[in-house]
């Protein structure tokens, strides 16, 4: 469950009214970079787990560059994550 997405309050609405149908059917085929990735069917389910508030962005911890077909250098990738944390 993504904590940044508010669906509503069950005290005020029924479950069928609260749940967004687009989220119920959301899959890696809806995530911008994951839908092009050759590893999308073997990596763990991450939806939605992005740094941005956009649920269709790839997960923050994915270091694979789909366009290059390469994994990021682990030390460089961790440095980028730490830099993002310092900004917030």
C-alpha positions in Angstrom: 0.0 0.0 0.0 1.4 3.4 -1.0 1.1 5.8 1.9 1.3 8.9 -0.2 -2.0 8.1 -2.0 -5.2 8.8 -0.1 -8.1 6.7 -1.2 -10.7 8.0 1.3 -12.3 7.1 4.6 -14.3 3.9 5.1 -16.4 5.8 7.6 -17.7 8.1 4.9 -17.7 5.9 1.8 -18.0 2.3 0.8 -14.9 0.4 -0.3 -16.1 0.3 -3.9 -16.4 4.1 -3.9 -13.0 4.6 -2.4 -10.8 2.3 -4.5 -9.7 3.9 -7.8 -10.2 1.3 -10.5 -7.0 2.4 -12.3 -5.0 1.5 -9.2 -6.7 -1.9 -8.9 -5.5 -2.9 -12.3 -2.2 -1.1 -12.1 0.8 -3.3 -13.1 4.4 -2.9 -14.3 2.9 -2.4 -17.8 1.8 1.0 -16.5 5.2 2.1 -15.0 7.0 4.3 -17.6 10.4 2.5 -17.5 9.3 -0.9 -16.3 7.0 -1.5 -19.3 10.1 -1.5 -21.5 12.4 -3.5 -19.2 13.3 -7.0 -20.0 13.4 -7.8 -16.2 9.9 -6.5 -15.4 8.5 -10.0 -14.9 11.2 -11.3 -12.6 11.7 -8.3 -10.3 9.6 -7.8 -7.2 6.3 -6.0 -7.3 7.0 -2.4 -6.5 4.0 -0.5 -7.6 3.8 2.3 -6.8 7.2 3.0 -5.1 8.7 6.1 -6.8 10.3 9.1 -5.2 8.0 11.4 -7.0 4.3 11.7 -6.4 3.7 10.0 -9.8 2.7 6.4 -9.4 3.8 5.6 -12.9 7.5 6.5 -12.3 9.9 3.6 -11.7 10.8 2.6 -8.1 13.4 4.7 -6.4 15.6 1.7 -5.7 15.8 0.5 -9.3 19.3 1.1 -10.7 18.7 -0.4 -14.1 18.9 2.0 -17.1 16.4 0.5 -19.7 17.7 2.6 -22.6 21.4 1.6 -22.1 20.6 -1.9 -20.8 23.0 -1.4 -17.9 22.9 -1.4 -14.1 24.3 1.7 -12.4 27.5 1.6 -10.4 26.3 0.7 -6.9 28.5 3.4 -5.2 27.3 6.1 -7.6 23.7 5.0 -7.2 23.8 5.1 -3.4 25.5 8.6 -3.6 22.6 9.8 -5.8 20.0 8.5 -3.3 21.9 10.1 -0.3 22.0 13.4 -2.2 18.2 13.3 -2.8 17.7 12.6 0.9 19.8 15.6 1.8 17.7 17.8 -0.4 14.4 16.9 1.3 
